[in-house]
Amino acid sequence: MFSKIKPTDPEYERKFWPAMLLCLFFGILGLHRFYTGYGREGLFFLLCGFTGIGTIITGPWALIDLAMILGRFYTTPNGRPLK
């Protein structure tokens, strides 16, 4: 009934601005990872982001993701850049 597009499908694409804002404000929780189709990594971010030790890992990782998003190097799981 509903056509669900998987992150690995060629039609799957995500926008630049929502990904950038999610990473900027909720990067430690990994919401940008869920948005762009990286669910497993997003779950890792989410679980680690609520612990003090986890933020040591997810904080720098989120900053790297933000730099990649701003530099337009971040892609979806099918290899397409953010629009």
ABEGO torsion letter per residue (X at the ends): XBBBBBAABAABBBBAAAAAAAAAAAAAAGAAAAAAGBAAAAAAAAAAAABAAAAAAAAAAAAAAAAAAAAGABBBAAGBBBX
